[in-house]
């Protein structure tokens, strides 16, 4: 197949109407990708929540150990 023939075939394939099976398969693939992205974002958000909860606990604990005359007022 020549470059010209393969280019024409490629352009025709882009412009042709898709079958219902192709449309559904593409949407399903996109749905899986979006779900994966959402799971990644949820994991990141959960890690940020845990980090800040531990940070708050550590800071409150440290603050409670100091008196009004101490370093932290």
C-alpha positions as CSV (number, residue, x, y, z in Angstrom):
1,X,0.0,0.0,0.0
2,X,1.5,3.4,-1.0
3,X,1.6,6.4,1.2
4,X,-1.2,8.0,-1.0
5,X,-3.4,5.0,-0.6
6,X,-2.9,4.7,3.2
7,X,-3.6,8.4,3.6
8,X,-6.8,8.2,1.6
9,X,-7.9,5.1,3.7
10,X,-7.1,7.0,6.9
11,X,-9.1,10.1,5.9
12,X,-12.0,7.9,4.8
13,X,-11.9,6.1,8.1
14,X,-12.0,9.3,10.0
15,X,-15.0,10.7,8.0
16,X,-17.1,7.5,8.0
17,X,-20.1,7.1,10.3
18,X,-19.2,5.0,13.3
19,X,-21.2,1.9,14.2
20,X,-23.2,1.7,17.4
21,X,-20.7,-0.8,18.7
22,X,-17.7,1.5,18.1
23,X,-19.5,4.4,19.8
24,X,-20.4,2.4,22.9
25,X,-16.9,0.9,23.1
26,X,-15.3,4.4,22.9
27,X,-17.7,5.8,25.6
28,X,-16.9,2.7,27.8
29,X,-13.2,3.3,27.4
30,X,-13.7,7.0,28.3
31,X,-15.8,6.1,31.3
32,X,-13.1,3.7,32.6
33,X,-10.5,6.4,32.2
34,X,-12.6,9.1,34.0
35,X,-13.2,6.6,36.8
36,X,-9.5,5.9,37.1
37,X,-8.8,9.7,37.2
38,X,-11.5,10.2,39.9
39,X,-10.1,7.3,42.0
40,X,-6.6,8.9,41.8
41,X,-8.0,12.3,42.9
42,X,-9.9,10.6,45.7
43,X,-6.8,8.9,46.9
44,X,-4.9,12.2,46.8
45,X,-7.6,14.0,48.7
46,X,-7.8,11.3,51.3
47,X,-4.0,11.4,51.8
48,X,-4.3,15.2,52.2
49,X,-7.0,14.8,54.8
50,X,-5.0,12.3,56.8
51,X,-1.9,14.5,56.6
52,X,-3.7,17.6,57.9
53,X,-5.5,15.6,60.6
54,X,-2.2,14.4,61.9
55,X,-0.7,17.8,61.6
56,X,-3.6,19.4,63.5
57,X,-3.2,16.8,66.2
58,X,0.5,17.3,66.5
59,X,0.2,21.1,66.6
60,X,-2.7,21.0,69.2
61,X,-0.6,18.7,71.3
62,X,2.5,20.9,71.1
63,X,0.4,24.0,71.8
64,X,-1.2,22.4,74.9
65,X,2.3,21.7,76.3
66,X,3.3,25.4,76.4
67,X,2.1,27.8,79.0
68,X,1.4,31.5,78.5
69,X,5.0,32.3,79.4
70,X,6.3,29.7,77.0
71,X,7.6,30.2,73.4
72,X,4.1,29.9,71.8
73,X,1.5,32.4,73.0
